[in-house]
């Protein structure tokens, strides 16, 4: 009772295919595959933690510059 046989898993797979459809499952598989490939490529870059932190800090600073609003305050007379 504690383990599932191959037939149980085939029935579960059939129900999942019927509920979600093959096209949606194909898209999900492709998205998952591209995410894994992107992760592997990111790991191959070989950038050290310090270099990555420096790049992130520079990117954060440039984003902050874009969102800062410079306004000249004038006194009412």
Backbone atoms as SQL, in Angstrom:
CREATE TABLE atoms (id INTEGER PRIMARY KEY, chain TEXT, resi INTEGER, resn TEXT, atom TEXT, x REAL, y REAL, z REAL);
INSERT INTO atoms VALUES
  (1, 'A', 1, 'UNK', 'N', 0.814, -1.190, 0.000),
  (2, 'A', 1, 'UNK', 'CA', 0.000, 0.000, 0.000),
  (3, 'A', 1, 'UNK', 'C', 0.859, 1.256, 0.000),
  (4, 'A', 2, 'UNK', 'N', 2.111, 1.180, 0.462),
  (5, 'A', 2, 'UNK', 'CA', 2.955, 2.352, 0.569),
  (6, 'A', 2, 'UNK', 'C', 3.641, 2.732, -0.727),
  (7, 'A', 3, 'UNK', 'N', 3.749, 1.812, -1.687),
  (8, 'A', 3, 'UNK', 'CA', 4.436, 2.127, -2.937),
  (9, 'A', 3, 'UNK', 'C', 3.450, 2.113, -4.095),
  (10, 'A', 4, 'UNK', 'N', 3.808, 2.835, -5.128),
  (11, 'A', 4, 'UNK', 'CA', 2.972, 2.871, -6.325),
  (12, 'A', 4, 'UNK', 'C', 3.616, 2.025, -7.405),
  (13, 'A', 5, 'UNK', 'N', 2.800, 1.344, -8.170),
  (14, 'A', 5, 'UNK', 'CA', 3.316, 0.543, -9.271),
  (15, 'A', 5, 'UNK', 'C', 3.413, 1.407, -10.526),
  (16, 'A', 6, 'UNK', 'N', 3.934, 0.821, -11.575),
  (17, 'A', 6, 'UNK', 'CA', 4.062, 1.519, -12.846),
  (18, 'A', 6, 'UNK', 'C', 2.677, 1.905, -13.364),
  (19, 'A', 7, 'UNK', 'N', 1.701, 1.078, -13.157),
  (20, 'A', 7, 'UNK', 'CA', 0.348, 1.358, -13.648),
  (21, 'A', 7, 'UNK', 'C', -0.247, 2.589, -12.960),
  (22, 'A', 8, 'UNK', 'N', 0.034, 2.750, -11.681),
  (23, 'A', 8, 'UNK', 'CA', -0.456, 3.944, -10.985),
  (24, 'A', 8, 'UNK', 'C', 0.123, 5.213, -11.613),
  (25, 'A', 9, 'UNK', 'N', 1.438, 5.193, -11.897),
  (26, 'A', 9, 'UNK', 'CA', 2.083, 6.369, -12.484),
  (27, 'A', 9, 'UNK', 'C', 1.591, 6.642, -13.896),
  (28, 'A', 10, 'UNK', 'N', 1.314, 5.590, -14.662),
  (29, 'A', 10, 'UNK', 'CA', 0.764, 5.782, -16.007),
  (30, 'A', 10, 'UNK', 'C', -0.627, 6.414, -15.966),
  (31, 'A', 11, 'UNK', 'N', -1.433, 6.010, -15.010),
  (32, 'A', 11, 'UNK', 'CA', -2.770, 6.598, -14.867),
  (33, 'A', 11, 'UNK', 'C', -2.658, 8.064, -14.456),
  (34, 'A', 12, 'UNK', 'N', -1.760, 8.377, -13.545),
  (35, 'A', 12, 'UNK', 'CA', -1.550, 9.765, -13.134),
  (36, 'A', 12, 'UNK', 'C', -1.071, 10.594, -14.327),
  (37, 'A', 13, 'UNK', 'N', -0.139, 10.075, -15.110),
  (38, 'A', 13, 'UNK', 'CA', 0.353, 10.772, -16.293),
  (39, 'A', 13, 'UNK', 'C', -0.772, 11.006, -17.301),
  (40, 'A', 14, 'UNK', 'N', -1.615, 10.029, -17.510),
  (41, 'A', 14, 'UNK', 'CA', -2.749, 10.165, -18.423),
  (42, 'A', 14, 'UNK', 'C', -3.708, 11.260, -17.953),
  (43, 'A', 15, 'UNK', 'N', -3.971, 11.316, -16.671),
  (44, 'A', 15, 'UNK', 'CA', -4.865, 12.350, -16.126),
  (45, 'A', 15, 'UNK', 'C', -4.245, 13.733, -16.290),
  (46, 'A', 16, 'UNK', 'N', -2.944, 13.854, -16.042),
  (47, 'A', 16, 'UNK', 'CA', -2.265, 15.143, -16.202),
  (48, 'A', 16, 'UNK', 'C', -2.323, 15.602, -17.654),
  (49, 'A', 17, 'UNK', 'N', -2.102, 14.688, -18.587),
  (50, 'A', 17, 'UNK', 'CA', -2.172, 15.033, -20.011),
  (51, 'A', 17, 'UNK', 'C', -3.582, 15.454, -20.390),
  (52, 'A', 18, 'UNK', 'N', -4.577, 14.765, -19.870),
  (53, 'A', 18, 'UNK', 'CA', -5.960, 15.129, -20.181),
  (54, 'A', 18, 'UNK', 'C', -6.339, 16.486, -19.598),
  (55, 'A', 19, 'UNK', 'N', -5.840, 16.805, -18.415),
  (56, 'A', 19, 'UNK', 'CA', -6.206, 18.065, -17.767),
  (57, 'A', 19, 'UNK', 'C', -5.482, 19.245, -18.424),
  (58, 'A', 20, 'UNK', 'N', -4.177, 19.129, -18.622),
  (59, 'A', 20, 'UNK', 'CA', -3.400, 20.260, -19.107),
  (60, 'A', 20, 'UNK', 'C', -3.255, 20.294, -20.623),
  (61, 'A', 21, 'UNK', 'N', -3.332, 19.172, -21.276),
  (62, 'A', 21, 'UNK', 'CA', -3.133, 19.131, -22.719),
  (63, 'A', 21, 'UNK', 'C', -1.664, 18.999, -23.068),
  (64, 'A', 22, 'UNK', 'N', -1.411, 18.433, -24.236),
  (65, 'A', 22, 'UNK', 'CA', -0.029, 18.167, -24.631),
  (66, 'A', 22, 'UNK', 'C', 0.718, 19.445, -25.001),
  (67, 'A', 23, 'UNK', 'N', 0.014, 20.440, -25.563),
  (68, 'A', 23, 'UNK', 'CA', 0.686, 21.668, -25.972),
  (69, 'A', 23, 'UNK', 'C', 1.227, 22.425, -24.760),
  (70, 'A', 24, 'UNK', 'N', 0.419, 22.524, -23.717),
  (71, 'A', 24, 'UNK', 'CA', 0.859, 23.238, -22.516),
  (72, 'A', 24, 'UNK', 'C', 2.010, 22.498, -21.843),
  (73, 'A', 25, 'UNK', 'N', 1.955, 21.181, -21.817),
  (74, 'A', 25, 'UNK', 'CA', 3.043, 20.407, -21.224),
  (75, 'A', 25, 'UNK', 'C', 4.321, 20.537, -22.050),
  (76, 'A', 26, 'UNK', 'N', 4.180, 20.626, -23.392),
  (77, 'A', 26, 'UNK', 'CA', 5.345, 20.809, -24.257),
  (78, 'A', 26, 'UNK', 'C', 5.988, 22.169, -23.986),
  (79, 'A', 27, 'UNK', 'N', 5.170, 23.215, -23.853),
  (80, 'A', 27, 'UNK', 'CA', 5.698, 24.549, -23.554),
  (81, 'A', 27, 'UNK', 'C', 6.377, 24.565, -22.195),
  (82, 'A', 28, 'UNK', 'N', 5.788, 23.895, -21.222),
  (83, 'A', 28, 'UNK', 'CA', 6.372, 23.830, -19.885),
  (84, 'A', 28, 'UNK', 'C', 7.727, 23.135, -19.917),
  (85, 'A', 29, 'UNK', 'N', 7.813, 22.041, -20.677),
  (86, 'A', 29, 'UNK', 'CA', 9.085, 21.327, -20.808),
  (87, 'A', 29, 'UNK', 'C', 10.149, 22.172, -21.489),
  (88, 'A', 30, 'UNK', 'N', 9.756, 22.909, -22.535),
  (89, 'A', 30, 'UNK', 'CA', 10.706, 23.780, -23.229),
  (90, 'A', 30, 'UNK', 'C', 11.202, 24.901, -22.332),
  (91, 'A', 31, 'UNK', 'N', 10.287, 25.491, -21.553),
  (92, 'A', 31, 'UNK', 'CA', 10.676, 26.557, -20.629),
  (93, 'A', 31, 'UNK', 'C', 11.630, 26.033, -19.558),
  (94, 'A', 32, 'UNK', 'N', 11.336, 24.863, -19.049),
  (95, 'A', 32, 'UNK', 'CA', 12.198, 24.267, -18.028),
  (96, 'A', 32, 'UNK', 'C', 13.579, 23.953, -18.604),
  (97, 'A', 33, 'UNK', 'N', 13.610, 23.425, -19.829),
  (98, 'A', 33, 'UNK', 'CA', 14.880, 23.111, -20.476),
  (99, 'A', 33, 'UNK', 'C', 15.730, 24.346, -20.726),
  (100, 'A', 34, 'UNK', 'N', 15.094, 25.436, -21.179),
  (101, 'A', 34, 'UNK', 'CA', 15.859, 26.661, -21.424),
  (102, 'A', 34, 'UNK', 'C', 16.345, 27.281, -20.119),
  (103, 'A', 35, 'UNK', 'N', 15.575, 27.121, -19.049),
  (104, 'A', 35, 'UNK', 'CA', 16.015, 27.634, -17.751),
  (105, 'A', 35, 'UNK', 'C', 17.238, 26.870, -17.249),
  (106, 'A', 36, 'UNK', 'N', 17.225, 25.564, -17.414),
  (107, 'A', 36, 'UNK', 'CA', 18.373, 24.746, -16.994),
  (108, 'A', 36, 'UNK', 'C', 19.592, 25.089, -17.850),
  (109, 'A', 37, 'UNK', 'N', 19.383, 25.279, -19.156),
  (110, 'A', 37, 'UNK', 'CA', 20.495, 25.628, -20.041),
  (111, 'A', 37, 'UNK', 'C', 21.072, 26.991, -19.662),
  (112, 'A', 38, 'UNK', 'N', 20.210, 27.951, -19.361),
  (113, 'A', 38, 'UNK', 'CA', 20.683, 29.261, -18.936),
  (114, 'A', 38, 'UNK', 'C', 21.461, 29.194, -17.639),
  (115, 'A', 39, 'UNK', 'N', 21.003, 28.359, -16.717),
  (116, 'A', 39, 'UNK', 'CA', 21.719, 28.186, -15.451),
  (117, 'A', 39, 'UNK', 'C', 23.100, 27.591, -15.684),
  (118, 'A', 40, 'UNK', 'N', 23.186, 26.576, -16.547),
  (119, 'A', 40, 'UNK', 'CA', 24.474, 25.954, -16.835),
  (120, 'A', 40, 'UNK', 'C', 25.416, 26.942, -17.506),
  (121, 'A', 41, 'UNK', 'N', 24.898, 27.743, -18.443),
  (122, 'A', 41, 'UNK', 'CA', 25.728, 28.752, -19.104),
  (123, 'A', 41, 'UNK', 'C', 26.215, 29.791, -18.108),
  (124, 'A', 42, 'UNK', 'N', 25.366, 30.158, -17.167),
  (125, 'A', 42, 'UNK', 'CA', 25.768, 31.109, -16.138),
  (126, 'A', 42, 'UNK', 'C', 26.853, 30.554, -15.236),
  (127, 'A', 43, 'UNK', 'N', 26.801, 29.277, -14.979),
  (128, 'A', 43, 'UNK', 'CA', 27.819, 28.659, -14.148),
  (129, 'A', 43, 'UNK', 'C', 29.147, 28.533, -14.894),
  (130, 'A', 44, 'UNK', 'N', 29.109, 28.436, -16.233),
  (131, 'A', 44, 'UNK', 'CA', 30.322, 28.304, -17.024),
  (132, 'A', 44, 'UNK', 'C', 31.051, 29.624, -17.190),
  (133, 'A', 45, 'UNK', 'N', 30.378, 30.754, -16.953),
  (134, 'A', 45, 'UNK', 'CA', 31.004, 32.058, -17.146),
  (135, 'A', 45, 'UNK', 'C', 32.269, 32.202, -16.318),
  (136, 'A', 46, 'UNK', 'N', 32.281, 31.671, -15.131),
  (137, 'A', 46, 'UNK', 'CA', 33.474, 31.694, -14.309),
  (138, 'A', 46, 'UNK', 'C', 33.729, 33.018, -13.621),
  (139, 'A', 47, 'UNK', 'N', 32.721, 33.865, -13.532),
  (140, 'A', 47, 'UNK', 'CA', 32.927, 35.122, -12.821),
  (141, 'A', 47, 'UNK', 'C', 32.951, 34.834, -11.335),
  (142, 'A', 48, 'UNK', 'N', 33.870, 35.500, -10.661),
  (143, 'A', 48, 'UNK', 'CA', 33.985, 35.280, -9.225),
  (144, 'A', 48, 'UNK', 'C', 32.881, 36.024, -8.502),
  (145, 'A', 49, 'UNK', 'N', 32.688, 35.747, -7.246),
  (146, 'A', 49, 'UNK', 'CA', 31.647, 36.386, -6.452),
  (147, 'A', 49, 'UNK', 'C', 31.876, 37.882, -6.311),
  (148, 'A', 50, 'UNK', 'N', 33.156, 38.306, -6.177),
  (149, 'A', 50, 'UNK', 'CA', 33.474, 39.733, -6.038),
  (150, 'A', 50, 'UNK', 'C', 33.161, 40.493, -7.322),
  (151, 'A', 51, 'UNK', 'N', 33.508, 39.910, -8.460),
  (152, 'A', 51, 'UNK', 'CA', 33.247, 40.574, -9.732),
  (153, 'A', 51, 'UNK', 'C', 31.748, 40.679, -9.973),
  (154, 'A', 52, 'UNK', 'N', 31.012, 39.642, -9.594),
  (155, 'A', 52, 'UNK', 'CA', 29.558, 39.657, -9.780),
  (156, 'A', 52, 'UNK', 'C', 28.920, 40.696, -8.864),
  (157, 'A', 53, 'UNK', 'N', 29.401, 40.810, -7.633),
  (158, 'A', 53, 'UNK', 'CA', 28.860, 41.801, -6.706),
  (159, 'A', 53, 'UNK', 'C', 29.150, 43.216, -7.207),
  (160, 'A', 54, 'UNK', 'N', 30.325, 43.416, -7.798),
  (161, 'A', 54, 'UNK', 'CA', 30.677, 44.738, -8.332),
  (162, 'A', 54, 'UNK', 'C', 29.781, 45.096, -9.510),
  (163, 'A', 55, 'UNK', 'N', 29.515, 44.133, -10.386),
  (164, 'A', 55, 'UNK', 'CA', 28.622, 44.378, -11.528),
  (165, 'A', 55, 'UNK', 'C', 27.221, 44.720, -11.047),
  (166, 'A', 56, 'UNK', 'N', 26.754, 44.030, -10.029),
  (167, 'A', 56, 'UNK', 'CA', 25.424, 44.285, -9.483),
  (168, 'A', 56, 'UNK', 'C', 25.347, 45.670, -8.868),
  (169, 'A', 57, 'UNK', 'N', 26.398, 46.083, -8.152),
  (170, 'A', 57, 'UNK', 'CA', 26.412, 47.402, -7.527),
  (171, 'A', 57, 'UNK', 'C', 26.390, 48.500, -8.577),
  (172, 'A', 58, 'UNK', 'N', 27.146, 48.319, -9.651),
  (173, 'A', 58, 'UNK', 'CA', 27.159, 49.314, -10.730),
  (174, 'A', 58, 'UNK', 'C', 25.804, 49.375, -11.408),
  (175, 'A', 59, 'UNK', 'N', 25.184, 48.233, -11.638),
  (176, 'A', 59, 'UNK', 'CA', 23.867, 48.206, -12.266),
  (177, 'A', 59, 'UNK', 'C', 22.824, 48.862, -11.372),
  (178, 'A', 60, 'UNK', 'N', 22.895, 48.624, -10.056),
  (179, 'A', 60, 'UNK', 'CA', 21.948, 49.238, -9.132),
  (180, 'A', 60, 'UNK', 'C', 22.105, 50.748, -9.111),
  (181, 'A', 61, 'UNK', 'N', 23.353, 51.230, -9.177),
  (182, 'A', 61, 'UNK', 'CA', 23.606, 52.668, -9.156),
  (183, 'A', 61, 'UNK', 'C', 23.069, 53.322, -10.426),
  (184, 'A', 62, 'UNK', 'N', 23.247, 52.669, -11.576),
  (185, 'A', 62, 'UNK', 'CA', 22.757, 53.260, -12.823),
  (186, 'A', 62, 'UNK', 'C', 21.236, 53.260, -12.849),
  (187, 'A', 63, 'UNK', 'N', 20.594, 52.260, -12.268),
  (188, 'A', 63, 'UNK', 'CA', 19.138, 52.235, -12.190),
  (189, 'A', 63, 'UNK', 'C', 18.634, 53.319, -11.249),
  (190, 'A', 64, 'UNK', 'N', 19.375, 53.579, -10.169),
  (191, 'A', 64, 'UNK', 'CA', 18.975, 54.615, -9.222),
  (192, 'A', 64, 'UNK', 'C', 19.058, 55.986, -9.882),
  (193, 'A', 65, 'UNK', 'N', 20.063, 56.187, -10.737),
  (194, 'A', 65, 'UNK', 'CA', 20.200, 57.460, -11.429),
  (195, 'A', 65, 'UNK', 'C', 19.025, 57.718, -12.365),
  (196, 'A', 66, 'UNK', 'N', 18.478, 56.686, -12.945),
  (197, 'A', 66, 'UNK', 'CA', 17.360, 56.842, -13.870),
  (198, 'A', 66, 'UNK', 'C', 16.065, 57.186, -13.139),
  (199, 'A', 67, 'UNK', 'N', 15.932, 56.765, -11.900),
  (200, 'A', 67, 'UNK', 'CA', 14.688, 57.002, -11.182),
  (201, 'A', 67, 'UNK', 'C', 14.736, 58.255, -10.315),
  (202, 'A', 68, 'UNK', 'N', 15.901, 58.889, -10.200),
  (203, 'A', 68, 'UNK', 'CA', 16.017, 60.090, -9.387),
  (204, 'A', 68, 'UNK', 'C', 15.485, 61.288, -10.164),
  (205, 'A', 69, 'UNK', 'N', 14.664, 62.081, -9.510),
  (206, 'A', 69, 'UNK', 'CA', 14.097, 63.268, -10.132),
  (207, 'A', 69, 'UNK', 'C', 14.802, 64.482, -9.561),
  (208, 'A', 70, 'UNK', 'N', 15.376, 65.289, -10.432),
  (209, 'A', 70, 'UNK', 'CA', 16.090, 66.486, -10.015),
  (210, 'A', 70, 'UNK', 'C', 15.155, 67.680, -10.187),
  (211, 'A', 71, 'UNK', 'N', 14.824, 68.331, -9.071),
  (212, 'A', 71, 'UNK', 'CA', 13.882, 69.450, -9.112),
  (213, 'A', 71, 'UNK', 'C', 14.533, 70.646, -8.433),
  (214, 'A', 72, 'UNK', 'N', 14.432, 71.808, -9.061),
  (215, 'A', 72, 'UNK', 'CA', 14.933, 73.039, -8.468),
  (216, 'A', 72, 'UNK', 'C', 13.805, 73.643, -7.627),
  (217, 'A', 73, 'UNK', 'N', 14.043, 73.755, -6.341),
  (218, 'A', 73, 'UNK', 'CA', 13.035, 74.341, -5.448),
  (219, 'A', 73, 'UNK', 'C', 13.209, 75.856, -5.440),
  (220, 'A', 74, 'UNK', 'N', 12.123, 76.551, -5.570),
  (221, 'A', 74, 'UNK', 'CA', 12.166, 78.009, -5.557),
  (222, 'A', 74, 'UNK', 'C', 11.299, 78.518, -4.405),
  (223, 'A', 75, 'UNK', 'N', 11.734, 79.597, -3.816),
  (224, 'A', 75, 'UNK', 'CA', 10.970, 80.198, -2.703),
  (225, 'A', 75, 'UNK', 'C', 9.829, 81.033, -3.259),
  (226, 'A', 76, 'UNK', 'N', 8.680, 80.923, -2.609),
  (227, 'A', 76, 'UNK', 'CA', 7.568, 81.768, -2.973),
  (228, 'A', 76, 'UNK', 'C', 7.777, 83.154, -2.356),
  (229, 'A', 77, 'UNK', 'N', 7.423, 84.202, -3.076),
  (230, 'A', 77, 'UNK', 'CA', 7.574, 85.540, -2.508),
  (231, 'A', 77, 'UNK', 'C', 6.256, 86.259, -2.401);
